[in-house]
């Protein structure tokens, strides 16, 4: 993540009339609502999707589909966020990789304008256009890469890819879908692991101080819960750690009972690291992914 410059400007609104001479500061726009979905790039998305939905019993957010040529994707509900298993036609690495996530903007136009004022750059808009039987065209969603947080614009071979994603509300009502999937997860008791939500996404940074400043600029006015972590609305928190490479390292999943989750993993030969702080799914069973479980 590259060091960038730019300060958030503050504008003062002068109110005339009977309140002449008084000044009030307008509320700061919250450009980022929360993480919308987490993207796992893999050469076998159907296998990973089946592991989450069948082995772990989690609700399907969207069935395996190919929304555009060569792309295969399936989404799984983890309570407060969806996790996507996706394959791109031009990708060179078949190993499952936590490559990035989509941020839900507070209105794409307004969010991009606000981020620009903060010195945060954006890539070109990438709309997904569906063509109807009568030749009509409709935009289903629009993605915009954030280059200062991503190493390349194309997620097919990116090391880390962070982007804004806005759905056409006639295609997906995000809040309604999130509430529906949350209910389904509760009705399923979180599957055999007792999944409640994704607690946090852990991101490695080669320059922790610069990354901290950049993420704070993006997420303002959301305060950091610690110097290196931000709880973004009801979605997963974002946590930075010092690392030798800029990339997403792990997902931390909150479960109702860690003992219950460990019993299931142990019984199914899926238990990996087991420490005082967390237990993990054996990385060798999920293509090397680091998926940790906690109950608080």
Helices and strands as residue ranges (DSSP letters): E 12-14, G 17-19, E 23-25, E 32-41, H 45-50, I 51-55, E 60-65, E 72-77, E 82-87, E 97-105, H 108-117, E 125-131, E 137-145, G 147-149, E 161-167, H 174-187, E 195-205, H 208-219, E 224-226, E 229-231, E 237-242, E 247-255, H 258-267, E 271-274, E 279-281, G 283-285, E 291-294
